[in-house]
Amino acid sequence: MPDCYPRVLLINGAAFGPHSATAITLTNLFQDWPAERLALAHLDADAANPGGGICSRVWRLSLADVPVDRTIRKLLGRQKERVLGRAAVGMPSGLGASGGGTAVLWRGRLHGVASAWADLLPLRPPPAFESWLTEFQPEVIYSMLGSTRIMRLVLRAAKHCRAPIVPHFMDDWPATHYRGSSKAIPRVIMLARLRSVLRRSPVGLCIGPAMAAEYEQRYGLHFRPFMNCVDVPDECGTGPATNPARPMMLLFFGGLHLNRWRGLESMGRALLALREEGHPAELIIHTSKAEIAQYGKALSANPLIRLREMLPLDHLKSALQAADVLVHVDSFDAALRRYLRFSMSTKLPLCMASGRPLLAYGPRELASCRYILDSQCGVVVGEQDANLLLEAMRALASDPLRRAELGRCGWEVAKENHHCGVVRERFRLVLADAASSVRTVTGAMPDLVAHA
C-alpha cells in the first residue's frame, strides 16, 4: 500500500494544522498519506504542531535563514515571523486594511515596497538542509509557492533531488503581487522564477475549476482543481424544525479580515429591517478571539448579531446542522476582487456537506459566488445593494421549502465533488503520475509578464 504513495517533499509557507484555512486544506488533502513518505519544510510561525500528526519529518525555516531580511524588518519594526509566513503564501501586503488615517496608509505602502524588495533575498538554510533532502530522496515536490524566496528554494531543492515540481495555487497572486512602478523589478523577477517552476512541472493544481481553466490558458500547462475536502454524511440532514415563532438563524464562521466584516455588518442592518416586517432572524458569527477584538465593536453594536469564538470541528458540524442558513461574504473592494476572483472559500465544502442553504453576499464574478450559483445550493447577492440583500434574506425567511431544496442540492454536489475519500484518491493519483513523469519543454513558455 505505501508503494502507491510517492515520497512528497512539501516546501510551503503554511504547515499542517487547524490554525488557518490554507493549513486546513493542506491537512485534509494529505490526511491518509503514509507519514514516512512525507517531509515538510515550512515558514509557518503560527503552527503549534507543524506536522499535524500527519508528517514527522519537519524542517522549520525562519528569519534566521534570511539574515539581511531580518535586519530590514528590525529597522521597519516588523520583527514578527508571521509576516514572512503570510507573504510566503501569496497574501499581498495591505489588502483588507481599513481605517487608520494617512500615516497608517503610507506606512502600509512603505512596508509593501520593502517586502517586495526583501522577497528577492533568498532563503539560505544551513548545509544540513541539503543532507536532510538527500536522506529523504523525494520523488516529487509540492508547493503553494507565493513568494520569490519560496520559489527559489523549491527550484534549488528540485535541482538537488532531480524531482519534478507540482505547484498548487490558492489565490491569483501571480496577477496581483508587486504591482506598481516601485515594485516593477521584484515583479519581473518573481514572474521569471514562476516560469522556471512551471518548466519543471508536469501538472499544476488550482483551488477550483475557474482558476484551473484560467491558468491553463494563461500558462499553457494542464491544471487540476483541488480544494478542501470533507467527510460528507450518507444522508442529507433534514434541518431544524420549522417554527414561525423561532427566529431564522443565519450562521457565519471564519475570518472577518479582507473586509468580510463589512458584508456581515450590512446583513445585520437587513436583519433589523426584517424584524420590523415580522420576519425575526439573527446572525451568529464564530471567529477567532483576535478578530473579535479587532472587528467586534462594529458588529456587536447590532442586537441581532451574536459574536462567538470558533468551535472545534465536531461542535462546528453540530452548529451548522442547527442553523437555517449559512453565510458566505466577500469584499466588493476593487483590489480584493482582483486578488480573490479565482479563489474558493475553504469552508464551502463543509457548508454544502451539512445540507444547509447558503446566502452569499459578494461580487458575482468571484469563483466562490459563481460556484454557489452553479451548484444551485444557495442565493447570491452579487451587487453591493442593501435592497437586493434585504430582498434575498426576506425570500429565504419566508420559504423553508426553498431553503431545504437548496440545502439538498449542496449536499449532492459535496457528495460528488468534495468527499474526502474520493478527493484524496484523485490527489494521490495526480502526485503519483507527476512523480513518474518527466516533462519535456519544447518551445518557449508563455510570456508570464503579459499573461499575468
N, C-alpha and C positions, 0 to 999 in steps of 0.2 A: 504493500500500500504506500509507504513513504516514497518509493521509487517513482510514483506517479506525480510527485510534487518536486519541481525543480528547487535548487538552492537559490533563494532570493536574498539579495542584499538591498535593503531599503536605505536610501540616503534622503533624509527629509527634514523640513523644518518642524513637522509635527511628529510626535511619538504616539504609541498606543495609549488608550485610556479613555475615560469618560469626561475629560475636562474641557473638551472643545468639540465643535461639530466635525472638524476635519479628523480629529483623533478617534471619534466615534465611528466615522465611516471607515477609517483605516482598520480599526479593531474588528468591525463586523465583517469586512471582506476577508481578512486573514484568520478569522477565528478558529477554523479547523485545520490550519496548516501545521504540519509537524514542527515542533519547536526547534529541533536540531537542524532544520532546513531554512531557518530564518536568521538574519543578522540585521541589526538596526544601528545606523549612525544618525544621530538626530541633534537638533538645535532647540528642542522644546524645553524651555526653562520652567514651564508651568506643569510639567508631567511629574507627579509624585511617584509613579511607578511606570517608567517609560516602556518597559517590556510588556506591561499589561497582562501578565500571566500567559502570554502567547509566545513571547520571544525572550530567551535567556541570554543571548549573545548581544550585548548592547554597548555601543561606544557613544559617550556623550561629548559632543563638540561644544565649545564655549568661546567666550570672548578672548580667552587666553590663546586661542588658535588664530586670532586676528589682532595682533598686538597694536598695530597702528590705529585700527578702528577703535580699540578700547581707549586709546589716548584721545581721539577725536570726541568720543562720546563723553568722556570726563570733562572736556572743555565746554561741551554743549549742555552739561548737566543731564545727560541721558545715559546713565550707568546701568540701568536695569537690563538684564539679558533678555527679558521677554520682548523688548523692542526688536532685537536681532531675530528672535524666533518668529515673530509675526511677519517681518519683512521677508523671511525666507519662504513663506508660503504664498507670497504674491499680494499681500494687502497694501495697496498704495497709501502712502503717508497722507494723513489729513482727511481721508474720506470719512464721512459721517460725523465730523466735528461740527458742533453748533455752539454759538454764543461765545463769550469771552472777550469781545472787543477787538480793536485793530491790533493791539500789541500781541495778543494771542494768535491772531491770524498771521501776522508777519513772522512770529516765532515758528509757527507751524510750517510756513513756506520755507523758511531758512532750514528747518530740520529736514524737510523733504529734499531740498537740494543737497544738503550734506549727506543724507542717507544714500542718494543716488550715486554720488561720487565715492562714498565709502564702500558701496557694494562692489566696486572694482578691485578692492583689496581682497586677495584670495584667502581662503581658509588654509592654514598650514598646520595640520595635525602633526604630532611628533612622529619620528620614524617607526615607532611601534605600531602605528596605524596600518602601514603597509604590511607589516608582519601579520597583523590581525586579519587583513583582507586575504593574504596568501593562505593563511591557515584555514579560512572558511571556504575558499575556492567557489565563489558564487557563479552560477550559470546564467543569471540574468540580474540586472539592476533595475529596481523600481524606484521612481522618484516623482514627487509632485512639483519639483523644481521651484519656480517662483522668484529666484534671485540669481544674479550673475555668479555670486560666490558659490551657491549650491551647484549650479550647472558646471562650474569649473571643477569642483570636487567630484561630481558624477563622471565627468569626462576623464578625469585622472584615474578614478577607480576602474572605469570601463577599459581604459588602455592597459592598466596594470594587470587586470584579471582577464583581459580578452573576452569580455562579456558584452552582450547587447544591452541596450537601454530601453525600458518601457516607461515613457513619461505619462503621468496622469494629471490632466488639467482640471482644476476645480473651479476656477474663475478665469475670465478672459484678461489675465494680467499682461500677456504679450501686447494687447492692443491699448492698454491703459497705463502701464508702468512708465515712468520717467518721461512724460510729455512736457514740452516746453523747451525754449531755447537754452535755458541754463542747464538742462539735463540732456541735451541732444547727444553728446558724446557717450555718456553712460547708456543711453538707449540704443545707440548703434552697436556698442559692444555687447549689450545684453542680447540683441537680436542675432548677432554673429555667433554667440555661444549657443543660442537656441538652434540655429541652423546646424551647428556641429552635433548637437544632441540628436536632432531628428535624422541626421545622416547615419547614425548608429542605431536607429530604432526600426525594428521590423514591423511594429504596430504602435499606435498611440491609444491612450484611454482618455475619455472625457466624462464629465459629471452627468451628462444627459444627452439625449438624441439630438437636440437642437445644436448643441456645441459640436457634437461629432460630425454632423452634416456640414457645419460652417468650417470646421478645421480641415476636413478632407479637401474641400475646395480651396481653402487658403494655403495649405501646406503640401498638398499632393501626396499624403500618406493616409493609409487606412486607419480610421479611428473607431473604437468600440465604446459604447456608453456603459459606464458603471458608476452607480451612485450608492447611497446607503442601502443596506438590505436588513430585513427584519423577519421575525417569526410571525407568520400570518395564521390566525386561527382557522380551523377547518370549516367553521360556520360563521356567518356574518351575525354579529350581535344585534339584538332587537332594539337596543337603545332604551333610554329612560321612558317610563310610563308617561303617556300624555295626560297632563293635568292642567286645565286652563288657569287654575289658581296659582300654579307654581311658575315663577319667572323662568323664561327661557335662559339656559345657561350657555354662554359663549366661553370658550377656553383658549387661551394662548399660552404656549410655553416656548422658551428660548431666549435669545439675546434681544435687548432693546436698542443696541447700538445700530450704526448705519441708518440712523434716523427712523428706525421702526417705531419708536415710542410715539412719534408724531401721528402715525396712522392709527395707533391704538387710542390716542387722545381724541382723534376725530370720531372713532367708534363710540367712545364714551359720550360725546355730545349727542350722537344719534340715539343712544340708549335713553338719554333724558327725554328726547322728543317722543320716542316710542312709549315711554311711561305715561306721558301726557295723553297719548292716543288710546291708552288702555291695553297696551301690549307690554307687560312687565318683563324685563330682561336684565341680566347682569353679566359683567365680563370678569372672569378670573384670569389672572396673569401669574404664571410660575416662571421665575427667573432667578438669577444669582443675587447674592447679598450685595455684591459690588454694583450691579446695575440698578437694584432697588435704591441704593444710596445715591446713585447719580441721577436717576430719572424719576424716582418715586414721588417726589414732591409734586411734580406737574400732573402725574396720573392719579395719585391718591386724593387730590382735591375733588375728584368726581365721586359721589357716594355710591355709584353703580359699578365702580371699578375696584376690585379687591386684589391687592398685591400679596403674593405668597412666594416663599422660597422654592427652588427647584426640588423635585421629588426623585427618589430612586426609581429605576426603570419599572419595577413591578408595581409600585404605587402610582407611577405616572400612567401606566396602562389602565389601571382602575379609574383614575381621574378622567381619562379620555372616554371610557365607557359610560361614565356618569354625565358627561356633557351632552348638550343638544347639538351644538355647532362648534367646530374647531376653526380657529382663526389663523390666517396667514397674512402678513403685511410686508410690503416692500416700499422703499422710498421713491418719491417722484422727483427727487433731485437729479439734475441732468448728469452730473459726474457719476453718481451711483447707478443711474440707469445704464450708462455705458459699461461700467465695471461688472454689473450683475446681469447683463442682458442674456447670457447663456448659462448662468448659474442655476443649480437646482437645490432647493432647500433640503437639508439633511432630514428634517422632520416629516416631509411629505409621505414617505413610505409608511411610517408609523401611524400617521393620521389616517391614511387610507385603509390600512390594515384593521383599524378599530371599527370600521363600518359607520363612521360618523361623517356628516356632510362638512364641507369646507366653505368658509367665507373668506375670499381673498380681496385685499384692498391694495392695489399697486398697478404699475403700468402694464397694460395687457400684452406688450411686446416682450416682456421678460419671460424667460423659459419656465419658471415656476408657475406663473399665472397661466401661460399657454398650456402647460401640462395639466393643470386642473381643469381648464376648459375642454381640452381634447379627451380627457378621461371621463368627462361628464360626472365628476364627483363633487362638484361644488358650484358656487356662484362667484363670479369675478367682477368686481367693480374696477374697471380698467382706467378710469379717469379720476382726477383729483376733484371730485364734485360731491359736496355734502348731501345734496338732494338725491343723487343716484345711490349713495351709500345708504341713506335712510330708506329709500325705496326697496333696496335689496334686503335689508335687515327686516323690514316690515313683511316682505313676502315670505321670508323664512319663518318668522314668528307666527304667521297665520296659517301655515300649511305643513303640519307634521308629516303628512304622507309624502310630500315632496322631499322633505328632509330625509326620510327613510329611503326613498328611491336613490337620491344622490349618494347616500352612505353606502348602499349596496353596490353601486357602480364602482366606487372607490375600492371597496373590499375585493371585488372581482379583478380589478386591474392590479392591485397589490399581490393577489394570489398568483397571477400570471407573470408579473414582471419584477417583483421585489421580494419574493420569498427567499429566505437566506439559503436554503439548501440548493435551490435552482441557480441563484446568482453566484454562489461560491464555486459551484462546479464549472460554470461558464468562465469565471475568473481564473480558476486553476488551469483550464484548457488553454486560455489565451496566453498565460505566462509560460506554460509548458511548450506551446508552439513557438513562442518567441525565443525561449532558451535553446531550442533545437534548430533554429533557423539563422541564416546569415544574410543580411540584406545587402544586395549589391546595388550601389548607387550608380545609375547611368544618367549622364546629362547633369544639368545644373539644378540645384534646389530652387524652389520659387523664391522670388525676391521678398524676404520677410519684412523689409522696411516698407515696401509698397503695399503688401497684403495685410500687415498688422495694423 
